[in-house]
Amino acid sequence: MKSFTLNTKYKQILADTITPVSVYLKIRDKFPNSLLLESSDYHGSDNSFSYICCNPIASIKIENETIYKSYPDGSTSKETITPQTNIPEIIQAFSGQFKSEKNDFKFINNGLFGYISYDAVRYFEKVNIAKKENSNTIPDVYYAVYQNIIAINHFKNQAYIFCHSLKDTNNIAEIEQLLQSRNIATYKFNKDGEGFSNLTDQEFKHNVTLAKKHCFRGDVFQLVLSRRFTQGFKGDEFNVYRALRSINPSPYLFFFDYGDFKIFGSSPEAQIIVKDRKAEIHPIAGTFKRTGDDEKDAVLAKQLSVDKKENSEHVMLVDLARNDLSRNGHHVQVERYREVQFFSHVIHLVSKVTGHLHEKANTMQVVADTFPAGTLSGAPKHRAMQLIEQYEKTNRNFYGGAIGFMDFEGNFNHAIMIRTFLSKNHQLHSQAGAGIVASSDEESEMQEVYNKLRALNAALDLAETI
């Protein structure tokens, strides 16, 4: 197996007049298929970096049961997936083919950036996921290594421009010149026609009733069923991202451009974080709608913390996270339990579950064994996924998947793709679900879906004014 040692050059610049959005807008026309990964949590120095990546030089893509790889030397390979193919091992091995010169940076400056779609779970678990009509096909998995990464440290107002290459290439001066340009090309965004859903309200409530029956029977303790919404558009969907990050600031903000489709969103929840061989899952379950009045919201937060239905849902998902981490880890513990956290449009209960990886465990196997998040499937997870497959009319593809980065040492940080849009063929697709338990109320669960989508719908309206 080939290996590639990438030469790393960089330049540090002052970043007090640039923002991740302005950098991305200056880069994207010159370098198509660029991506933006932001953190809006600037409170701690370890979590205050945003990244803009451009110039993909290597990639691994899984599509139509085939694995496609491309490398910095121009070579490519193609492999058909069989029942014996171990996808987590193949992604981990692909990452292992790259080495970067050692440096002392405490932040990510090289690695794989990309996503795993929900439908890729069929490569990790014995779950059949059939291709359904009216579904948008995107690759199941897509990761790329980028020649250029611009890392912005919001804490110190510094930016670093990196160039990673096999040869003695150095295009840092070209990128710096782009960043100094005062011209930013912007385009308008407009909705086109009325938005629509793949389910009527009545059909969704019927699915909630069916899910409750499965909970009563003991097939599952909880089941997350979702529905998709679609809106036609003309113009530049990056304006929707700009509106969304303003309306719904979240720990994970992302805009990944893959040419014929784009994935962007503002997710509140990590899929899993692996840092120095310690793994963390932050289950978010239990949701109340915010009123916009701080005093009323404080009362609602107290009600949420004692609400039986919301708490029973949360406890199940904390247990599921503990079980998932136990498959590849030890010293699994709940570090924070049922914290009430305020987001822009909703109040959530949030916990933090951690574990240390076994000596032989590798990151991608840990990811596969905790995928998808229990908060997007239900519990027990395997049966919940079978029921999702049975009742949901369209493939989830992006929804409920994970998006982010993994460095070449195996440190991993991905968000769950919720509060997220898929842009394809001049349509924006979004999806939201509700965790249904035996005591659920059909009307309330339907409203929960709408509450989760409020920020997305507001972003579509605001984007037309930018």
C-alpha positions as CSV (number, residue, x, y, z in Angstrom):
1,M,0.0,0.0,0.0
2,K,1.4,3.4,-1.0
3,S,2.1,6.0,1.6
4,F,2.4,9.8,1.1
5,T,4.4,12.2,3.2
6,L,3.1,15.6,2.7
7,N,5.4,18.6,3.0
8,T,3.8,21.3,5.1
9,K,4.4,25.0,4.7
10,Y,2.5,27.7,6.5
11,K,2.3,31.4,7.2
12,Q,0.7,33.1,10.2
13,I,-1.3,36.3,9.5
14,L,-3.3,38.7,11.6
15,A,-7.0,37.9,11.4
16,D,-8.7,40.9,13.1
17,T,-10.4,42.1,9.9
18,I,-11.4,38.7,8.4
19,T,-14.1,36.3,9.2
20,P,-14.6,32.7,8.1
21,V,-17.5,33.8,5.9
22,S,-15.5,36.5,4.1
23,V,-12.5,34.1,3.6
24,Y,-14.8,31.4,2.2
25,L,-16.5,33.9,-0.2
26,K,-13.0,35.1,-1.4
27,I,-11.8,31.5,-1.9
28,R,-14.7,29.7,-3.4
29,D,-14.8,31.2,-7.0
30,K,-11.1,30.6,-7.5
31,F,-11.1,27.1,-5.8
32,P,-14.4,25.2,-6.4
33,N,-15.4,22.4,-4.0
34,S,-14.1,24.3,-1.0
35,L,-15.5,23.8,2.5
36,L,-16.1,25.8,5.6
37,L,-16.2,24.4,9.1
38,E,-16.8,26.9,11.9
39,S,-17.2,26.8,15.6
40,S,-19.5,29.4,17.2
41,D,-18.3,28.4,20.6
42,Y,-15.5,30.8,21.2
43,H,-15.5,30.5,25.0
44,G,-12.6,28.1,25.3
45,S,-9.3,28.4,23.5
46,D,-9.4,24.7,22.5
47,N,-12.6,25.1,20.6
48,S,-12.2,28.5,18.9
49,F,-10.9,27.5,15.5
50,S,-12.7,27.7,12.1
51,Y,-11.4,26.0,9.0
52,I,-11.6,26.8,5.3
53,C,-10.3,24.0,3.1
54,C,-9.6,24.1,-0.7
55,N,-7.7,22.2,-3.4
56,P,-8.6,18.5,-2.7
57,I,-5.6,16.4,-3.5
58,A,-6.9,12.9,-2.4
59,S,-10.3,11.4,-1.6
60,I,-12.2,8.3,-0.7
61,K,-15.8,8.0,-1.9
62,I,-18.3,5.2,-1.4
63,E,-21.1,5.2,-3.9
64,N,-23.3,2.5,-5.5
65,E,-21.6,-0.2,-3.5
66,T,-18.2,0.8,-4.9
67,I,-15.1,2.4,-3.2
68,Y,-13.3,5.0,-5.2
69,K,-9.9,6.4,-4.1
70,S,-7.8,9.1,-5.6
71,Y,-4.2,10.1,-4.5
72,P,-1.9,13.1,-4.7
73,D,0.2,11.4,-7.4
74,G,-2.8,11.3,-9.7
75,S,-3.4,7.5,-9.3
76,T,-6.9,6.2,-8.7
77,S,-8.5,2.9,-7.6
78,K,-11.9,1.3,-7.7
79,E,-13.2,-1.6,-5.6
80,T,-16.6,-3.3,-5.5
81,I,-18.0,-3.8,-2.0
82,T,-18.7,-7.5,-1.0
83,P,-20.2,-8.8,2.3
84,Q,-16.6,-9.3,3.5
85,T,-15.5,-5.7,2.9
86,N,-14.7,-3.9,6.2
87,I,-15.5,-0.3,5.4
88,P,-14.3,1.2,8.8
89,E,-11.0,-0.6,8.3
90,I,-10.7,0.7,4.7
91,I,-11.4,4.3,5.7
92,Q,-8.9,4.0,8.6
93,A,-6.3,2.5,6.3
94,F,-6.8,5.3,3.7
95,S,-6.1,7.9,6.4
96,G,-3.1,5.8,7.5
97,Q,-1.5,6.2,4.0
98,F,-0.8,9.9,4.7
99,K,1.8,11.3,7.0
100,S,2.4,15.0,7.8
101,E,5.6,16.5,9.0
102,K,5.5,16.7,12.8
103,N,4.6,20.1,14.2
104,D,3.6,21.6,17.5
105,F,0.2,22.9,16.5
106,K,-2.5,22.1,19.0
107,F,-5.2,22.3,16.3
108,I,-6.1,20.4,13.2
109,N,-4.0,21.4,10.2
110,N,-4.3,18.3,8.1
111,G,-6.5,15.2,7.8
112,L,-9.7,13.9,6.2
113,F,-12.6,16.3,6.0
114,G,-16.0,15.0,4.9
115,Y,-19.1,13.1,6.0
116,I,-20.8,9.7,6.5
117,S,-24.4,9.6,5.5
118,Y,-27.1,7.8,7.6
119,D,-27.5,5.2,4.8
120,A,-23.9,4.1,5.3
121,V,-25.0,2.3,8.5
122,R,-25.6,-0.7,6.3
123,Y,-21.8,-1.1,6.1
124,F,-21.5,-1.1,9.9
125,E,-24.5,-3.0,11.1
126,K,-26.7,-5.8,9.7
127,V,-29.5,-3.4,8.6
128,N,-31.0,-3.5,5.2
129,I,-31.4,0.0,3.6
130,A,-33.2,-0.2,0.3
131,K,-33.1,2.6,-2.3
132,K,-36.5,4.3,-2.1
133,E,-38.3,6.5,-4.6
134,N,-38.1,10.3,-4.4
135,S,-34.8,10.1,-2.5
136,N,-31.8,12.2,-3.3
137,T,-28.8,10.1,-4.0
138,I,-25.5,11.4,-2.7
139,P,-22.3,9.3,-1.9
140,D,-22.7,7.2,1.3
141,V,-19.2,8.4,2.4
142,Y,-17.0,11.2,1.1
143,Y,-13.7,12.3,2.6
144,A,-10.9,14.4,1.1
145,V,-7.4,15.5,2.0
146,Y,-6.9,19.2,1.0
147,Q,-3.8,20.9,-0.1
148,N,-4.7,24.2,1.5
149,I,-6.3,24.8,4.9
150,I,-6.8,28.2,6.4
151,A,-7.2,27.9,10.2
152,I,-8.6,30.9,12.0
153,N,-8.1,31.3,15.8
154,H,-10.9,33.5,17.0
155,F,-9.5,33.5,20.5
156,K,-6.2,35.3,19.4
157,N,-7.3,36.9,16.1
158,Q,-4.7,34.9,14.2
159,A,-5.0,32.9,11.0
160,Y,-2.7,30.3,9.5
161,I,-2.5,29.5,5.8
162,F,-1.3,26.0,5.2
163,C,0.0,24.3,2.1
164,H,0.4,20.5,2.1
165,S,1.9,18.9,-1.0
166,L,4.1,16.1,-2.2
167,K,6.4,18.3,-4.2
168,D,7.9,21.6,-3.2
169,T,4.7,23.5,-4.1
170,N,3.9,26.7,-2.3
171,N,0.8,28.7,-3.2
172,I,0.5,30.5,0.1
173,A,1.3,33.9,-1.5
174,E,-1.6,33.4,-4.0
175,I,-4.1,32.6,-1.2
176,E,-2.8,35.5,1.0
177,Q,-3.4,37.8,-2.0
178,L,-7.0,36.5,-2.4
179,L,-7.6,37.2,1.3
180,Q,-6.3,40.8,0.9
181,S,-8.7,41.5,-2.0
182,R,-11.5,43.9,-1.0
183,N,-13.8,42.5,-3.7
184,I,-16.3,39.7,-2.6
185,A,-18.6,38.4,-5.3
186,T,-22.0,37.8,-3.8
187,Y,-25.2,36.7,-5.5
188,K,-28.9,36.8,-4.5
189,F,-31.0,33.9,-3.2
190,N,-34.8,33.4,-3.8
191,K,-37.2,30.7,-2.9
192,D,-38.9,29.2,-6.0
193,G,-42.5,28.0,-5.5
194,E,-44.1,26.6,-2.3
195,G,-42.2,24.2,0.0
196,F,-43.6,20.7,0.5
197,S,-43.1,17.7,2.7
198,N,-42.9,14.0,1.9
199,L,-45.6,13.4,4.6
200,T,-48.8,15.3,5.5
201,D,-49.3,16.2,9.1
202,Q,-51.9,13.5,9.3
203,E,-49.5,10.8,7.9
204,F,-46.8,11.8,10.3
205,K,-49.2,11.6,13.3
206,H,-50.3,8.2,12.0
207,N,-46.6,7.1,12.1
208,V,-46.3,8.4,15.7
209,T,-49.3,6.2,16.6
210,L,-47.6,3.2,15.0
211,A,-44.4,3.9,16.9
212,K,-46.3,4.1,20.2
213,K,-47.7,0.6,19.5
214,H,-44.1,-0.7,19.0
215,C,-43.1,0.9,22.3
216,F,-46.2,-0.6,24.1
217,R,-45.3,-4.0,22.7
218,G,-41.7,-3.7,23.9
219,D,-40.2,-3.9,20.4
220,V,-38.4,-0.6,21.3
221,F,-38.3,1.8,24.2
222,Q,-38.1,4.7,21.9
223,L,-38.2,5.3,18.1
224,V,-37.1,8.5,16.2
225,L,-39.3,9.0,13.1
226,S,-38.7,12.0,10.8
227,R,-40.1,13.8,7.8
228,R,-38.5,15.6,5.0
229,F,-39.2,19.2,3.7
230,T,-38.2,20.5,0.3
231,Q,-38.0,24.0,-1.0
232,G,-37.1,25.0,-4.6
233,F,-34.7,27.9,-5.0
234,K,-32.8,30.1,-7.5
235,G,-29.4,31.8,-6.9
236,D,-26.9,31.3,-4.1
237,E,-27.7,29.0,-1.2
238,F,-24.7,30.2,0.7
239,N,-26.9,33.1,1.7
240,V,-29.1,30.6,3.5
241,Y,-26.1,29.3,5.4
242,R,-25.2,32.9,6.4
243,A,-28.8,33.5,7.6
244,L,-28.8,30.2,9.5
245,R,-25.5,30.8,11.4
246,S,-26.9,34.2,12.4
247,I,-30.4,32.9,13.5
248,N,-29.2,29.6,15.0
249,P,-25.6,29.9,16.2
250,S,-24.5,26.4,17.1
251,P,-21.3,24.6,18.2
252,Y,-21.0,23.1,14.7
253,L,-21.5,25.3,11.6
254,F,-20.6,23.9,8.2
255,F,-20.8,24.4,4.4
256,F,-19.4,21.6,2.3
257,D,-19.4,22.1,-1.5
258,Y,-19.2,19.0,-3.6
259,G,-20.1,20.5,-7.0
260,D,-23.4,18.9,-7.9
261,F,-24.5,18.9,-4.3
262,K,-23.8,20.9,-1.1
263,I,-24.4,20.0,2.6
264,F,-24.7,22.9,5.1
265,G,-26.1,23.4,8.5
266,S,-25.9,24.5,12.2
267,S,-25.9,21.4,14.3
268,P,-26.1,21.5,18.1
269,E,-24.9,17.9,18.6
270,A,-21.6,16.0,18.2
271,Q,-21.8,12.5,16.7
272,I,-18.7,11.5,18.6
273,I,-15.4,13.2,19.5
274,V,-12.2,11.3,19.9
275,K,-9.2,13.2,21.3
276,D,-6.0,11.5,22.4
277,R,-7.8,8.2,22.5
278,K,-10.6,9.4,24.8
279,A,-14.1,9.3,23.2
280,E,-17.1,11.5,24.1
281,I,-20.7,11.4,23.2
282,H,-23.1,14.2,24.2
283,P,-26.6,12.9,24.0
284,I,-29.2,15.6,23.4
285,A,-32.8,14.4,24.1
286,G,-35.7,16.2,25.7
287,T,-36.9,19.3,23.9
288,F,-39.1,22.3,24.8
289,K,-39.8,25.3,22.6
290,R,-38.3,28.6,23.6
291,T,-40.6,31.6,24.0
292,G,-38.1,34.4,23.5
293,D,-38.8,35.7,27.1
294,D,-35.9,34.8,29.4
295,E,-38.0,34.6,32.5
296,K,-40.6,32.4,30.9
297,D,-37.8,30.2,29.4
298,A,-36.2,29.8,32.9
299,V,-39.6,28.5,34.1
300,L,-39.8,26.2,31.1
301,A,-36.3,24.9,31.7
302,K,-37.3,23.9,35.3
303,Q,-40.4,22.1,33.8
304,L,-38.2,20.3,31.3
305,S,-35.8,19.1,34.0
306,V,-38.7,17.3,35.8
307,D,-40.8,16.3,32.8
308,K,-41.3,12.5,33.1
309,K,-41.6,11.8,29.3
310,E,-38.6,14.0,28.3
311,N,-36.4,12.6,31.1
312,S,-37.2,8.9,30.4
313,E,-36.3,9.6,26.7
314,H,-33.0,11.1,27.9
315,V,-32.1,8.4,30.3
316,M,-32.5,5.7,27.6
317,L,-30.2,7.6,25.3
318,V,-27.5,8.1,28.0
319,D,-27.6,4.3,28.6
320,L,-27.3,3.7,24.9
321,A,-24.2,6.0,24.6
322,R,-22.6,4.1,27.6
323,N,-23.3,0.7,25.8
324,D,-22.0,2.0,22.5
325,L,-18.7,3.3,24.0
326,S,-18.3,0.1,26.0
327,R,-17.9,-1.9,22.8
328,N,-14.4,-0.4,22.2
329,G,-13.6,1.3,25.5
330,H,-13.1,1.1,29.3
331,H,-13.7,3.5,32.2
332,V,-16.9,4.6,30.6
333,Q,-18.7,7.2,32.7
334,V,-21.3,9.9,32.6
335,E,-19.4,13.1,33.3
336,R,-22.4,15.5,33.0
337,Y,-26.0,14.4,33.4
338,R,-29.2,16.0,32.2
339,E,-27.9,19.6,32.0
340,V,-30.4,22.1,30.8
341,Q,-29.0,24.0,27.8
342,F,-30.5,26.9,25.9
343,F,-30.3,27.0,22.1
344,S,-31.7,29.7,19.8
345,H,-35.2,28.2,19.4
346,V,-35.4,25.3,21.8
347,I,-34.3,24.1,25.3
348,H,-32.6,20.7,25.4
349,L,-31.4,18.2,28.1
350,V,-27.7,17.4,27.5
351,S,-25.4,14.9,29.0
352,K,-21.7,13.9,28.4
353,V,-20.6,10.3,28.3
354,T,-16.9,9.4,28.0
355,G,-14.7,6.4,27.7
356,H,-11.0,5.5,27.1
357,L,-10.4,3.4,23.9
358,H,-9.0,-0.1,24.3
359,E,-5.4,-0.5,23.1
360,K,-6.4,-2.2,19.8
361,A,-9.4,-0.1,19.0
362,N,-9.1,2.3,16.0
363,T,-11.1,5.5,15.6
364,M,-13.2,4.4,12.6
365,Q,-14.3,1.2,14.3
366,V,-15.4,3.3,17.3
367,V,-17.3,5.6,15.0
368,A,-19.0,2.6,13.2
369,D,-20.0,1.0,16.5
370,T,-21.6,4.2,17.8
371,F,-23.3,5.2,14.5
372,P,-25.8,6.5,14.0
373,A,-26.4,8.6,17.2
374,G,-29.1,7.0,19.4
375,T,-30.8,10.4,19.5
376,L,-31.5,9.9,15.7
377,S,-32.6,6.3,15.8
378,G,-34.0,5.2,19.2
379,A,-33.3,2.3,21.5
380,P,-32.6,-0.6,21.1
381,K,-30.8,0.9,18.1
382,H,-30.9,-2.1,15.8
383,R,-34.6,-2.7,16.0
384,A,-35.3,1.1,15.9
385,M,-33.4,1.3,12.6
386,Q,-35.3,-1.6,11.1
387,L,-38.6,0.2,12.0
388,I,-37.3,3.5,10.5
389,E,-36.6,1.6,7.3
390,Q,-40.1,0.2,7.4
391,Y,-42.0,3.4,8.0
392,E,-40.1,6.3,6.5
393,K,-40.9,6.9,2.8
394,T,-37.7,8.4,1.6
395,N,-34.0,7.5,2.3
396,R,-32.5,9.6,5.0
397,N,-29.1,9.9,3.2
398,F,-27.6,13.0,4.7
399,Y,-30.0,13.4,7.7
400,G,-28.7,11.7,10.8
401,G,-25.3,11.2,9.3
402,A,-22.1,12.8,10.6
403,I,-19.9,15.6,9.2
404,G,-16.5,16.9,10.2
405,F,-12.8,15.9,10.3
406,M,-10.4,13.1,11.3
407,D,-6.7,13.9,11.5
408,F,-4.1,11.4,10.5
409,E,-3.5,10.4,14.2
410,G,-7.1,9.4,14.6
411,N,-8.5,12.4,16.5
412,F,-12.1,12.8,15.3
413,N,-14.8,15.4,15.6
414,H,-18.0,15.2,13.7
415,A,-21.4,16.8,14.1
416,I,-24.7,15.0,13.6
417,M,-26.3,16.3,10.4
418,I,-29.4,17.8,12.0
419,R,-30.6,21.4,11.4
420,T,-29.0,20.8,8.1
421,F,-29.8,21.4,4.4
422,L,-28.9,19.3,1.4
423,S,-28.8,21.4,-1.8
424,K,-29.2,19.4,-5.0
425,N,-30.9,20.2,-8.4
426,H,-32.1,23.7,-7.2
427,Q,-33.9,22.2,-4.3
428,L,-33.1,22.5,-0.6
429,H,-34.0,19.4,1.5
430,S,-34.2,19.5,5.3
431,Q,-35.4,16.9,7.8
432,A,-36.4,16.7,11.4
433,G,-37.7,14.0,13.7
434,A,-39.1,13.3,17.1
435,G,-38.2,10.7,19.7
436,I,-41.4,8.8,20.3
437,V,-42.1,6.8,23.5
438,A,-45.2,4.9,24.8
439,S,-46.5,8.1,26.5
440,S,-46.0,10.4,23.5
441,D,-48.8,12.6,22.2
442,E,-49.2,12.7,18.4
443,E,-49.8,16.5,18.2
444,S,-46.9,17.3,20.5
445,E,-44.5,15.2,18.5
446,M,-45.6,16.8,15.3
447,Q,-45.0,20.2,16.9
448,E,-41.6,19.2,18.1
449,V,-40.6,18.6,14.4
450,Y,-41.8,22.1,13.5
451,N,-40.0,23.6,16.5
452,K,-36.7,22.0,15.3
453,L,-37.3,23.4,11.8
454,R,-38.2,26.9,12.9
455,A,-34.6,28.2,12.6
456,L,-34.3,26.6,9.1
457,N,-37.5,28.2,7.8
458,A,-36.5,31.6,9.3
459,A,-33.2,31.3,7.5
460,L,-34.9,30.7,4.2
461,D,-36.9,33.9,4.7
462,L,-33.9,36.0,5.9
463,A,-31.7,34.7,3.0
464,E,-33.9,36.5,0.5
465,T,-33.1,39.8,2.1
466,I,-29.3,39.4,2.0
